[in-house]
């Protein structure tokens, strides 16, 4: 009886909002249905009225991210401009939702908006002469790049935060000492890049755009080769 009275006080939207909060605070490794229930002030079994498993909840969170990407993406131009625009939109949305990259990588396209998102990606390259398998591979390559870029940046920020919390400063002196102790053949190029601050550019908009350009240019090259062959 008591459980039924509590039921209307919670909704799917509230559960999803609380999930994002929890993911933002502790990361996906520490996320659990029990901790989510505690956050919402309910018993864990009540959550299973709405989501039959943690995986099911993850699917819905990924679906929410996919929906947001679709709402914010403005499709204009040729296939290359559309894919570039979609990649930029995906990165913006993923950075807004904590651990959303991991969720997108962990879930299967079993939700309507995840299917719509995948379909929208495929539409970007539909006009190209690539065959079906190549079209799928092209969009997966672009998306895997975006996912990795956002995930790498997220992990880097967490590592920096953890080091600062423990040591109060970055151990750059130790790194320089290690590099100086290594030979030119083993570490010369790396050492010069590190000392000029090039590694600090990782994760920037410029770095993202350059990597995206490499991939899109590669797809364009394959298209040109196919057109020449025909």
N, C-alpha and C positions, 0 to 999 in steps of 0.2 A: 504494500500500500504506500509506504513511505517513498519507495523508488518511483512509483508512478507519479507522485506529487512533485518529485524533483525533475522529472522528465522535461516538462515545458520550459524549465529555467535554462536549459542548454540547447544549442542548435549546432548544426553542421558548420555554419560560418564561425561561430565562437570557437569550436574545436580547431578549425583550420587556423584562425588568428592566433590562438594559444600555441599551436604547433610551431608557427613561424617564430614566435617570441622565444620559445624554448630552443629551437634550432640556432637562433641568433646568439643566445647566451652560452650554450654548452656544446654546440656542434652536433653532428649526426651520430657520432660515436656514443654519446651519453644519452641519446634520445630513447625514451621508452614510454609505453602506454601508461605505466604506473606513474611516472613523473608527470606526464601530461594530465592524468586524472587529478593528481595532487594540485597542479597549477589551476585547474578548473574547480577545485573543491568538491569533487565527486568521487565515487568509488570506481575503480578501474572497469568492472563489468558493465557499467553504464555506457562506457565508450563503445562497447561492442554492439550496442543497439544501432549505432550509426556507421561504424566501420568494423567489418568482421575480422580484420587483422591489421597489424602495423603496415604490412605491404599494401593493403587496400587503402589505408590512409595516405601512404606515400604516393600511390597512383593518383589520388584526388588532389594532392598538393602539386604534383607535376602537371596535372590537368589545368589547375588554376594558373600556373606559370605559362603554359601553352596558350591559354585563353588571353592572357595579358599581352603576350608577344603578338598574337593575331590582331588584337585591338590597336596596338601601337604601330604596327608595320604599315607603311604607305608604299604601295608598289608602283614604281615608275621606271621608265626606261627599258633598255634591252635586258637580256638574261643576266648579263654581268652586273649591271647596276642594281637589278632586283636582288640578286644573291648577296651582293655587298651590303645593300640596305637591310636585308633580312639578318645578316650576320651581326651588323652593328646593333640592331634592335634586340636581338637575342642576348648579346653581351650586356646591354643596358639593363634589361629585365632581370637577367640572372644575378647581376651584382646587387640588385635591390632586394632579392629574396634570399635569406641566408641558407646555404647548403642546397640551393635549388639545382645547381649543376649535378651534384651527387644524386639527387632525386631523379633528375631527367635521365641519368645514365643507368639508374637502378630499375627503372620501370619499363614495362612493355607497352606498346601502343594500344592499350585496351580501353582507353577513355576517349570520349568524343572529340575533345579539343586537342588531344595529342594526335589523333588521326587527322583532324583538320590542319594542324600545324605541319605535319609530315606531307600532307597533300599539297599544302601551299608552297612548301619548298620544292616539291616536284614540278609544280606549275612554273616555277622560275626558269627551269631548263627544258620545259616541254617543247619550246620552239626550236631547240638546237637539233642538229642531225645525229646526235649521240644515240646509241641504242638504249633500250630500257635499263639494262644492267649498268651501263656507263652513267646514265642519268642518276640512278640510285646511288652509285658509288661517288659521283660528284657531290651530291648534296650531303652524303654522310661524311665525306672528307672535310667539307666546309664546317659542318656542325661539330665534328670531333675536334677540329682546330679551335673553334670558339669555346667548347666545353673545357678543353685542356687549358686554354689561355686563362679563362676565369678561375678554374680550379687551382692552377699554379699560383696565380696572384693571391687567392684566398689563403692557400697553405703558407705562402711566403709571409703574408701579414700576420698570420697566427704564430709562425715561428719567431718573427721579430718581436711580437708582443710577449711571447713566453720568455725569450732571452732578456728583454728589458725588465720584465717582472722579477726574474731570478738574479740578474747581474747589474741592472741599472744602466747598462750601456752595451753597445754592440762590440763584440770582441774583434774589431778590425785589426788591432795590433797583432793578435795571435795569427790571424790570416796572413798578414804581411810577412811575419817572421817565417811562417811555413813556406810561403811562396819564394822568399829569398833563399831558403835552404835547399830549394829544388833546382835542378839543372835547367839550362836554356832549352835543351831538347824536350824535356818533360813538361815545362811550365812557362816557357818564354812568352808565347802569344797570350796565354791566359793572364799572366802576371801584368803585361802591359795594358791589357783591357781593364783588368781589375783596378790598377793604379790610376787610370784615367777616368774611372767612374762609369764605364760603359754598362756594367752589370746593374747599375741603379736604374737604367732605362727599361729594364724588363718590367712588363706589366703596364707600360704607358700606352696612350692612344696611338702614338706614332709607331710603336713596335707592333701593335695589333694590326694597324692598317697595312704595314709592310708585309707581315706574314700572310694576310688575306690577299694582298696583291699577288704574292708568289703563287698561291693556290689557284686564283682565278686566271692568272696568266697561263698556268699549266693546263687548265681546262680549255682555254681558248686555243692553245697550241694543238691539243688533240682534235678539236673541232676543225681547225685549218687543215690538219693532216688528212682528216676524213673527207673534207670537201675536195682536196687536191686529188685524192685517190679516186673519187668519183668523177 
